[in-house]
Amino acid sequence: MGAAAEMLGVSPSFLRALGTAKLIEPKRSSGGHRRYSRYQLRLAARARELVDQGTPVEAACRIIILEDQLAEALRTNNARDRPAGQ
């Protein structure tokens, strides 16, 4: 967790807050250390951007979840609208 927090320029407590808000749930190593995926780190970086702009952590997490859902819906619609074989 410390390395991830340092890489993102946030505190470990910020990453724990994102977990509490159910934005990211890191895997655990056999030693109990949190392991973040690249995708989770991207979400955490986006959360930091929003929080730096004055958005509360809980609201930032909700915004990111909605952004992610919208992106997935657009991908699904685009795939459905493409003719077969393209």
N, C-alpha and C positions, 0 to 999 in steps of 0.2 A: 504494500500500500504506500509506503514511504516513497518508493521510486516513482510510482504512478503520480502521486501528489506533486513530487518535485518536477516531473516532466511537464505537468499541466500548470504548474505555478499556483497550486492550491494547497490547502492544509488537508491532512488526513481526515479531520472532522468534516470537511466539505464533502469528501468522497463517502463518508459514512452517512451524511445527510441525504445524499443521492440514493443510497441504498435504502434508507428508511422511507424515502418517498417512492420507492419501487421503480426508480428509473433504471438503475443498474443493479444486478445481483451477481457479483463476481464468483467465480469458482474458487474452491479452497484447495490448497496444496495439502499433501499428506501431513505437513507440519502445521497446518491451520492458517497459512498465509493466504491473503486474498490475491487472486490472479485475474487481471482484467484483460479482456479481449481488445483488439484494436477498435472494434465497433463500440464497445463500452467507453473506451477512452475518447472517441469522437463525440459520443453523447455527453460525456463529462465536460469536454472542451466547450461544446455548445451551451451547456448549462452555465459554465463560467462566464461566457459572453453575455448571456441574459442577466445573470446576477450582477455582473459589472455594470450593466446598464440600469440597474436599480430594481430589477424584477425579484420578488421574493423566491427563495429556493423552491418551495412547493409549486408556485405558479410556473416557474421556469420548467420544472419537470413535466408538468401537465402540457405546457406548450410544446415541448419536445416530443412527447408521446403523440400528440395530435399531428405534429408535422410528419412524424414517422408513419402514422396511419394514412395520412393523405398521400405521401409519396408511394406507399404500397398500393393504394387504390388506383393511383394514376398509372403505375406500372402494370397492374392487372388489366385496366381498361385499354391501355395501349397494346398489350399483348393480344387481347381479345379482338381488337379492331383491325389488327394486321391480317391480310389475307394469308391463307395457309401456304407454307413454303417460303416465307420471307423472314 
